C-alpha cells in the first residue's frame, strides 16, 4: 500500500482514497497513437509515450 509513509495520520478512509488514486496514476497506460503500454505522466494532465515520444493531454491522474 503506497500510504504507509503517512503512518497514523489522516485516517483510514482518506488514505484508502489516496491509495486508489495514486495506484491508478502510476499504473501503465496504453498510448493512443502507437497502442503500446508505455505512457508516463509528465505533469498534471500531461502524458508522454516512452516509445513514440508523443505528448498529449488527459485527465490529471489517468488518461481516460
PDB file of N, CA, C and O in Angstrom:
ATOM      1  N   UNK A   1       0.843  -1.178   0.000  1.00  0.00           N
ATOM      2  CA  UNK A   1       0.000   0.000   0.000  1.00  0.00           C
ATOM      3  C   UNK A   1       0.892   1.246   0.000  1.00  0.00           C
ATOM      4  O   UNK A   1       1.798   1.353   0.827  1.00  0.00           O
ATOM      5  N   UNK A   2       0.651   2.174  -0.902  1.00  0.00           N
ATOM      6  CA  UNK A   2       1.537   3.334  -1.019  1.00  0.00           C
ATOM      7  C   UNK A   2       1.330   4.399   0.044  1.00  0.00           C
ATOM      8  O   UNK A   2       1.965   5.452  -0.023  1.00  0.00           O
ATOM      9  N   UNK A   3       0.470   4.166   1.015  1.00  0.00           N
ATOM     10  CA  UNK A   3       0.197   5.201   2.015  1.00  0.00           C
ATOM     11  C   UNK A   3       0.887   4.929   3.343  1.00  0.00           C
ATOM     12  O   UNK A   3       0.580   5.594   4.333  1.00  0.00           O
ATOM     13  N   UNK A   4       1.796   3.985   3.396  1.00  0.00           N
ATOM     14  CA  UNK A   4       2.491   3.703   4.650  1.00  0.00           C
ATOM     15  C   UNK A   4       3.369   4.861   5.089  1.00  0.00           C
ATOM     16  O   UNK A   4       3.720   4.962   6.265  1.00  0.00           O
ATOM     17  N   UNK A   5       3.724   5.722   4.171  1.00  0.00           N
ATOM     18  CA  UNK A   5       4.567   6.866   4.520  1.00  0.00           C
ATOM     19  C   UNK A   5       3.850   7.868   5.406  1.00  0.00           C
ATOM     20  O   UNK A   5       4.494   8.724   6.013  1.00  0.00           O
ATOM     21  N   UNK A   6       2.504   7.777   5.495  1.00  0.00           N
ATOM     22  CA  UNK A   6       1.738   8.703   6.317  1.00  0.00           C
ATOM     23  C   UNK A   6       1.615   8.242   7.763  1.00  0.00           C
ATOM     24  O   UNK A   6       1.249   9.035   8.631  1.00  0.00           O
ATOM     25  N   UNK A   7       1.910   6.983   8.036  1.00  0.00           N
ATOM     26  CA  UNK A   7       1.840   6.469   9.393  1.00  0.00           C
ATOM     27  C   UNK A   7       0.420   6.477   9.928  1.00  0.00           C
ATOM     28  O   UNK A   7      -0.500   6.012   9.256  1.00  0.00           O
ATOM     29  N   UNK A   8       0.235   7.005  11.140  1.00  0.00           N
ATOM     30  CA  UNK A   8      -1.078   7.013  11.782  1.00  0.00           C
ATOM     31  C   UNK A   8      -1.878   8.276  11.464  1.00  0.00           C
ATOM     32  O   UNK A   8      -2.959   8.476  12.016  1.00  0.00           O
ATOM     33  N   UNK A   9      -1.367   9.113  10.598  1.00  0.00           N
ATOM     34  CA  UNK A   9      -2.037  10.386  10.292  1.00  0.00           C
ATOM     35  C   UNK A   9      -3.102  10.234   9.206  1.00  0.00           C
ATOM     36  O   UNK A   9      -3.035   9.313   8.393  1.00  0.00           O
ATOM     37  N   UNK A  10      -4.058  11.114   9.194  1.00  0.00           N
ATOM     38  CA  UNK A  10      -5.063  11.354   8.151  1.00  0.00           C
ATOM     39  C   UNK A  10      -6.231  10.380   8.100  1.00  0.00           C
ATOM     40  O   UNK A  10      -7.187  10.659   7.376  1.00  0.00           O
ATOM     41  N   UNK A  11      -6.227   9.286   8.797  1.00  0.00           N
ATOM     42  CA  UNK A  11      -7.376   8.393   8.847  1.00  0.00           C
ATOM     43  C   UNK A  11      -7.383   7.342   7.748  1.00  0.00           C
ATOM     44  O   UNK A  11      -6.714   7.469   6.723  1.00  0.00           O
ATOM     45  N   UNK A  12      -8.161   6.303   8.001  1.00  0.00           N
ATOM     46  CA  UNK A  12      -8.171   5.146   7.120  1.00  0.00           C
ATOM     47  C   UNK A  12      -8.846   5.422   5.783  1.00  0.00           C
ATOM     48  O   UNK A  12      -8.310   5.052   4.738  1.00  0.00           O
ATOM     49  N   UNK A  13     -10.001   6.061   5.795  1.00  0.00           N
ATOM     50  CA  UNK A  13     -10.740   6.271   4.547  1.00  0.00           C
ATOM     51  C   UNK A  13     -10.018   7.251   3.625  1.00  0.00           C
ATOM     52  O   UNK A  13     -10.012   7.064   2.408  1.00  0.00           O
ATOM     53  N   UNK A  14      -9.424   8.273   4.181  1.00  0.00           N
ATOM     54  CA  UNK A  14      -8.683   9.236   3.366  1.00  0.00           C
ATOM     55  C   UNK A  14      -7.474   8.576   2.721  1.00  0.00           C
ATOM     56  O   UNK A  14      -7.181   8.812   1.549  1.00  0.00           O
ATOM     57  N   UNK A  15      -6.770   7.748   3.492  1.00  0.00           N
ATOM     58  CA  UNK A  15      -5.602   7.065   2.944  1.00  0.00           C
ATOM     59  C   UNK A  15      -5.985   6.041   1.888  1.00  0.00           C
ATOM     60  O   UNK A  15      -5.247   5.852   0.921  1.00  0.00           O
ATOM     61  N   UNK A  16      -7.123   5.375   2.050  1.00  0.00           N
ATOM     62  CA  UNK A  16      -7.534   4.398   1.042  1.00  0.00           C
ATOM     63  C   UNK A  16      -7.951   5.083  -0.256  1.00  0.00           C
ATOM     64  O   UNK A  16      -7.686   4.563  -1.340  1.00  0.00           O
ATOM     65  N   UNK A  17      -8.598   6.241  -0.161  1.00  0.00           N
ATOM     66  CA  UNK A  17      -8.939   7.007  -1.368  1.00  0.00           C
ATOM     67  C   UNK A  17      -7.673   7.476  -2.078  1.00  0.00           C
ATOM     68  O   UNK A  17      -7.572   7.406  -3.303  1.00  0.00           O
ATOM     69  N   UNK A  18      -6.713   7.953  -1.295  1.00  0.00           N
ATOM     70  CA  UNK A  18      -5.453   8.413  -1.866  1.00  0.00           C
ATOM     71  C   UNK A  18      -4.699   7.263  -2.527  1.00  0.00           C
ATOM     72  O   UNK A  18      -4.119   7.437  -3.599  1.00  0.00           O
ATOM     73  N   UNK A  19      -4.705   6.097  -1.899  1.00  0.00           N
ATOM     74  CA  UNK A  19      -4.014   4.938  -2.455  1.00  0.00           C
ATOM     75  C   UNK A  19      -4.627   4.511  -3.781  1.00  0.00           C
ATOM     76  O   UNK A  19      -3.910   4.130  -4.706  1.00  0.00           O
ATOM     77  N   UNK A  20      -5.944   4.575  -3.874  1.00  0.00           N
ATOM     78  CA  UNK A  20      -6.618   4.204  -5.115  1.00  0.00           C
ATOM     79  C   UNK A  20      -6.236   5.154  -6.251  1.00  0.00           C
ATOM     80  O   UNK A  20      -5.947   4.715  -7.364  1.00  0.00           O
ATOM     81  N   UNK A  21      -6.237   6.444  -5.965  1.00  0.00           N
ATOM     82  CA  UNK A  21      -5.892   7.444  -6.980  1.00  0.00           C
ATOM     83  C   UNK A  21      -4.424   7.324  -7.386  1.00  0.00           C
ATOM     84  O   UNK A  21      -4.097   7.396  -8.570  1.00  0.00           O
ATOM     85  N   UNK A  22      -3.547   7.144  -6.407  1.00  0.00           N
ATOM     86  CA  UNK A  22      -2.127   7.085  -6.714  1.00  0.00           C
ATOM     87  C   UNK A  22      -1.760   5.822  -7.484  1.00  0.00           C
ATOM     88  O   UNK A  22      -0.913   5.875  -8.376  1.00  0.00           O
ATOM     89  N   UNK A  23      -2.375   4.691  -7.162  1.00  0.00           N
ATOM     90  CA  UNK A  23      -2.086   3.473  -7.914  1.00  0.00           C
ATOM     91  C   UNK A  23      -2.612   3.572  -9.340  1.00  0.00           C
ATOM     92  O   UNK A  23      -2.001   3.034 -10.264  1.00  0.00           O
ATOM     93  N   UNK A  24      -3.730   4.249  -9.526  1.00  0.00           N
ATOM     94  CA  UNK A  24      -4.258   4.473 -10.874  1.00  0.00           C
ATOM     95  C   UNK A  24      -3.322   5.387 -11.664  1.00  0.00           C
ATOM     96  O   UNK A  24      -3.114   5.179 -12.860  1.00  0.00           O
ATOM     97  N   UNK A  25      -2.771   6.375 -11.016  1.00  0.00           N
ATOM     98  CA  UNK A  25      -1.864   7.312 -11.670  1.00  0.00           C
ATOM     99  C   UNK A  25      -0.573   6.622 -12.095  1.00  0.00           C
ATOM    100  O   UNK A  25      -0.072   6.873 -13.192  1.00  0.00           O
ATOM    101  N   UNK A  26      -0.032   5.762 -11.250  1.00  0.00           N
ATOM    102  CA  UNK A  26       1.250   5.123 -11.522  1.00  0.00           C
ATOM    103  C   UNK A  26       1.131   3.855 -12.360  1.00  0.00           C
ATOM    104  O   UNK A  26       2.145   3.252 -12.710  1.00  0.00           O
ATOM    105  N   UNK A  27      -0.085   3.446 -12.685  1.00  0.00           N
ATOM    106  CA  UNK A  27      -0.280   2.247 -13.498  1.00  0.00           C
ATOM    107  C   UNK A  27       0.210   2.490 -14.920  1.00  0.00           C
ATOM    108  O   UNK A  27       0.370   3.634 -15.346  1.00  0.00           O
ATOM    109  N   UNK A  28       0.446   1.408 -15.645  1.00  0.00           N
ATOM    110  CA  UNK A  28       0.879   1.525 -17.029  1.00  0.00           C
ATOM    111  C   UNK A  28      -0.336   1.771 -17.909  1.00  0.00           C
ATOM    112  O   UNK A  28      -1.343   1.069 -17.819  1.00  0.00           O
ATOM    113  N   UNK A  29      -0.220   2.786 -18.764  1.00  0.00           N
ATOM    114  CA  UNK A  29      -1.318   3.162 -19.640  1.00  0.00           C
ATOM    115  C   UNK A  29      -0.929   2.913 -21.088  1.00  0.00           C
ATOM    116  O   UNK A  29       0.252   2.899 -21.432  1.00  0.00           O
ATOM    117  N   UNK A  30      -1.932   2.718 -21.929  1.00  0.00           N
ATOM    118  CA  UNK A  30      -1.709   2.455 -23.340  1.00  0.00           C
ATOM    119  C   UNK A  30      -1.699   3.766 -24.117  1.00  0.00           C
ATOM    120  O   UNK A  30      -2.540   4.638 -23.896  1.00  0.00           O
ATOM    121  N   UNK A  31      -0.744   3.894 -25.022  1.00  0.00           N
ATOM    122  CA  UNK A  31      -0.607   5.097 -25.844  1.00  0.00           C
ATOM    123  C   UNK A  31      -1.713   5.123 -26.902  1.00  0.00           C
ATOM    124  O   UNK A  31      -1.961   4.106 -27.549  1.00  0.00           O
ATOM    125  N   UNK A  32      -2.377   6.260 -27.087  1.00  0.00           N
ATOM    126  CA  UNK A  32      -3.435   6.332 -28.089  1.00  0.00           C
ATOM    127  C   UNK A  32      -2.924   6.355 -29.529  1.00  0.00           C
ATOM    128  O   UNK A  32      -3.692   6.083 -30.451  1.00  0.00           O
ATOM    129  N   UNK A  33      -1.644   6.673 -29.744  1.00  0.00           N
ATOM    130  CA  UNK A  33      -1.147   6.732 -31.118  1.00  0.00           C
ATOM    131  C   UNK A  33      -0.463   5.441 -31.558  1.00  0.00           C
ATOM    132  O   UNK A  33      -0.687   4.986 -32.680  1.00  0.00           O
ATOM    133  N   UNK A  34       0.369   4.836 -30.700  1.00  0.00           N
ATOM    134  CA  UNK A  34       1.079   3.611 -31.104  1.00  0.00           C
ATOM    135  C   UNK A  34       0.537   2.349 -30.429  1.00  0.00           C
ATOM    136  O   UNK A  34       0.971   1.247 -30.767  1.00  0.00           O
ATOM    137  N   UNK A  35      -0.390   2.477 -29.494  1.00  0.00           N
ATOM    138  CA  UNK A  35      -1.037   1.365 -28.782  1.00  0.00           C
ATOM    139  C   UNK A  35      -0.075   0.508 -27.965  1.00  0.00           C
ATOM    140  O   UNK A  35      -0.394  -0.641 -27.660  1.00  0.00           O
ATOM    141  N   UNK A  36       1.082   1.030 -27.605  1.00  0.00           N
ATOM    142  CA  UNK A  36       1.991   0.313 -26.717  1.00  0.00           C
ATOM    143  C   UNK A  36       1.764   0.784 -25.286  1.00  0.00           C
ATOM    144  O   UNK A  36       1.303   1.902 -25.056  1.00  0.00           O
ATOM    145  N   UNK A  37       2.088  -0.074 -24.336  1.00  0.00           N
ATOM    146  CA  UNK A  37       1.909   0.257 -22.927  1.00  0.00           C
ATOM    147  C   UNK A  37       3.188   0.896 -22.413  1.00  0.00           C
ATOM    148  O   UNK A  37       4.088   0.209 -21.930  1.00  0.00           O
ATOM    149  N   UNK A  38       3.261   2.211 -22.521  1.00  0.00           N
ATOM    150  CA  UNK A  38       4.460   2.900 -22.085  1.00  0.00           C
ATOM    151  C   UNK A  38       4.245   4.375 -21.853  1.00  0.00           C
ATOM    152  O   UNK A  38       5.153   5.179 -22.068  1.00  0.00           O
ATOM    153  N   UNK A  39       3.063   4.740 -21.419  1.00  0.00           N
ATOM    154  CA  UNK A  39       2.756   6.150 -21.209  1.00  0.00           C
ATOM    155  C   UNK A  39       3.063   6.519 -19.766  1.00  0.00           C
ATOM    156  O   UNK A  39       2.681   5.807 -18.837  1.00  0.00           O
ATOM    157  N   UNK A  40       3.753   7.631 -19.590  1.00  0.00           N
ATOM    158  CA  UNK A  40       4.139   8.102 -18.272  1.00  0.00           C
ATOM    159  C   UNK A  40       3.619   9.521 -18.082  1.00  0.00           C
ATOM    160  O   UNK A  40       3.565  10.303 -19.031  1.00  0.00           O
ATOM    161  N   UNK A  41       3.241   9.843 -16.871  1.00  0.00           N
ATOM    162  CA  UNK A  41       2.747  11.180 -16.560  1.00  0.00           C
ATOM    163  C   UNK A  41       3.921  12.137 -16.393  1.00  0.00           C
ATOM    164  O   UNK A  41       4.809  11.898 -15.575  1.00  0.00           O
ATOM    165  N   UNK A  42       3.927  13.213 -17.160  1.00  0.00           N
ATOM    166  CA  UNK A  42       4.985  14.215 -17.098  1.00  0.00           C
ATOM    167  C   UNK A  42       4.642  15.276 -16.064  1.00  0.00           C
ATOM    168  O   UNK A  42       5.465  15.613 -15.213  1.00  0.00           O
ATOM    169  N   UNK A  43       3.436  15.797 -16.138  1.00  0.00           N
ATOM    170  CA  UNK A  43       2.954  16.816 -15.211  1.00  0.00           C
ATOM    171  C   UNK A  43       1.451  16.622 -15.069  1.00  0.00           C
ATOM    172  O   UNK A  43       0.886  15.673 -15.612  1.00  0.00           O
ATOM    173  N   UNK A  44       0.816  17.515 -14.348  1.00  0.00           N
ATOM    174  CA  UNK A  44      -0.618  17.422 -14.109  1.00  0.00           C
ATOM    175  C   UNK A  44      -1.379  17.493 -15.432  1.00  0.00           C
ATOM    176  O   UNK A  44      -1.466  18.559 -16.042  1.00  0.00           O
ATOM    177  N   UNK A  45      -1.927  16.369 -15.873  1.00  0.00           N
ATOM    178  CA  UNK A  45      -2.705  16.323 -17.105  1.00  0.00           C
ATOM    179  C   UNK A  45      -1.887  16.184 -18.367  1.00  0.00           C
ATOM    180  O   UNK A  45      -2.465  16.157 -19.454  1.00  0.00           O
ATOM    181  N   UNK A  46      -0.563  16.094 -18.279  1.00  0.00           N
ATOM    182  CA  UNK A  46       0.298  15.946 -19.453  1.00  0.00           C
ATOM    183  C   UNK A  46       0.945  14.568 -19.402  1.00  0.00           C
ATOM    184  O   UNK A  46       1.565  14.204 -18.403  1.00  0.00           O
ATOM    185  N   UNK A  47       0.798  13.805 -20.479  1.00  0.00           N
ATOM    186  CA  UNK A  47       1.289  12.440 -20.566  1.00  0.00           C
ATOM    187  C   UNK A  47       2.220  12.310 -21.763  1.00  0.00           C
ATOM    188  O   UNK A  47       2.061  13.020 -22.756  1.00  0.00           O
ATOM    189  N   UNK A  48       3.202  11.394 -21.672  1.00  0.00           N
ATOM    190  CA  UNK A  48       4.144  11.194 -22.764  1.00  0.00           C
ATOM    191  C   UNK A  48       4.421   9.707 -22.925  1.00  0.00           C
ATOM    192  O   UNK A  48       4.592   8.976 -21.950  1.00  0.00           O
ATOM    193  N   UNK A  49       4.460   9.278 -24.194  1.00  0.00           N
ATOM    194  CA  UNK A  49       4.762   7.884 -24.510  1.00  0.00           C
ATOM    195  C   UNK A  49       6.275   7.698 -24.546  1.00  0.00           C
ATOM    196  O   UNK A  49       6.991   8.538 -25.090  1.00  0.00           O
ATOM    197  N   UNK A  50       6.758   6.612 -23.977  1.00  0.00           N
ATOM    198  CA  UNK A  50       8.188   6.323 -23.975  1.00  0.00           C
ATOM    199  C   UNK A  50       8.679   5.886 -25.345  1.00  0.00           C
ATOM    200  O   UNK A  50       9.841   6.109 -25.685  1.00  0.00           O
ATOM    201  N   UNK A  51       7.816   5.268 -26.131  1.00  0.00           N
ATOM    202  CA  UNK A  51       8.229   4.675 -27.394  1.00  0.00           C
ATOM    203  C   UNK A  51       8.158   5.652 -28.562  1.00  0.00           C
ATOM    204  O   UNK A  51       9.131   5.793 -29.303  1.00  0.00           O
ATOM    205  N   UNK A  52       7.031   6.323 -28.739  1.00  0.00           N
ATOM    206  CA  UNK A  52       6.878   7.215 -29.893  1.00  0.00           C
ATOM    207  C   UNK A  52       7.065   8.681 -29.531  1.00  0.00           C
ATOM    208  O   UNK A  52       6.951   9.546 -30.401  1.00  0.00           O
ATOM    209  N   UNK A  53       7.351   8.980 -28.265  1.00  0.00           N
ATOM    210  CA  UNK A  53       7.642  10.337 -27.783  1.00  0.00           C
ATOM    211  C   UNK A  53       6.513  11.339 -28.013  1.00  0.00           C
ATOM    212  O   UNK A  53       6.762  12.543 -28.063  1.00  0.00           O
ATOM    213  N   UNK A  54       5.289  10.867 -28.150  1.00  0.00           N
ATOM    214  CA  UNK A  54       4.138  11.748 -28.345  1.00  0.00           C
ATOM    215  C   UNK A  54       3.700  12.287 -26.991  1.00  0.00           C
ATOM    216  O   UNK A  54       3.549  11.526 -26.035  1.00  0.00           O
ATOM    217  N   UNK A  55       3.497  13.599 -26.909  1.00  0.00           N
ATOM    218  CA  UNK A  55       2.945  14.216 -25.709  1.00  0.00           C
ATOM    219  C   UNK A  55       1.496  14.559 -25.979  1.00  0.00           C
ATOM    220  O   UNK A  55       1.156  15.054 -27.053  1.00  0.00           O
ATOM    221  N   UNK A  56       0.642  14.295 -25.003  1.00  0.00           N
ATOM    222  CA  UNK A  56      -0.772  14.602 -25.150  1.00  0.00           C
ATOM    223  C   UNK A  56      -1.351  14.912 -23.786  1.00  0.00           C
ATOM    224  O   UNK A  56      -0.718  14.671 -22.758  1.00  0.00           O
ATOM    225  N   UNK A  57      -2.560  15.447 -23.790  1.00  0.00           N
ATOM    226  CA  UNK A  57      -3.214  15.802 -22.539  1.00  0.00           C
ATOM    227  C   UNK A  57      -4.301  14.797 -22.225  1.00  0.00           C
ATOM    228  O   UNK A  57      -4.842  14.135 -23.110  1.00  0.00           O
ATOM    229  N   UNK A  58      -4.604  14.703 -20.948  1.00  0.00           N
ATOM    230  CA  UNK A  58      -5.653  13.817 -20.481  1.00  0.00           C
ATOM    231  C   UNK A  58      -6.124  14.306 -19.131  1.00  0.00           C
ATOM    232  O   UNK A  58      -5.966  15.478 -18.789  1.00  0.00           O
ATOM    233  N   UNK A  59      -6.696  13.410 -18.379  1.00  0.00           N
ATOM    234  CA  UNK A  59      -7.119  13.770 -17.031  1.00  0.00           C
ATOM    235  C   UNK A  59      -5.894  13.896 -16.130  1.00  0.00           C
ATOM    236  O   UNK A  59      -4.781  13.558 -16.532  1.00  0.00           O
ATOM    237  N   UNK A  60      -6.105  14.377 -14.927  1.00  0.00           N
ATOM    238  CA  UNK A  60      -4.987  14.648 -14.032  1.00  0.00           C
ATOM    239  C   UNK A  60      -4.300  13.371 -13.560  1.00  0.00           C
ATOM    240  O   UNK A  60      -3.072  13.327 -13.491  1.00  0.00           O
ATOM    241  N   UNK A  61      -5.067  12.333 -13.234  1.00  0.00           N
ATOM    242  CA  UNK A  61      -4.483  11.129 -12.671  1.00  0.00           C
ATOM    243  C   UNK A  61      -4.574   9.919 -13.580  1.00  0.00           C
ATOM    244  O   UNK A  61      -3.969   8.888 -13.283  1.00  0.00           O
ATOM    245  N   UNK A  62      -5.304  10.010 -14.670  1.00  0.00           N
ATOM    246  CA  UNK A  62      -5.380   8.928 -15.645  1.00  0.00           C
ATOM    247  C   UNK A  62      -5.609   9.529 -17.024  1.00  0.00           C
ATOM    248  O   UNK A  62      -5.956  10.703 -17.152  1.00  0.00           O
ATOM    249  N   UNK A  63      -5.414   8.725 -18.036  1.00  0.00           N
ATOM    250  CA  UNK A  63      -5.573   9.228 -19.399  1.00  0.00           C
ATOM    251  C   UNK A  63      -7.040   9.404 -19.744  1.00  0.00           C
ATOM    252  O   UNK A  63      -7.444  10.438 -20.277  1.00  0.00           O
ATOM    253  N   UNK A  64      -7.828   8.396 -19.437  1.00  0.00           N
ATOM    254  CA  UNK A  64      -9.249   8.487 -19.800  1.00  0.00           C
ATOM    255  C   UNK A  64     -10.142   8.560 -18.581  1.00  0.00           C
ATOM    256  O   UNK A  64     -11.363   8.640 -18.715  1.00  0.00           O
TER     257      UNK A  64
END
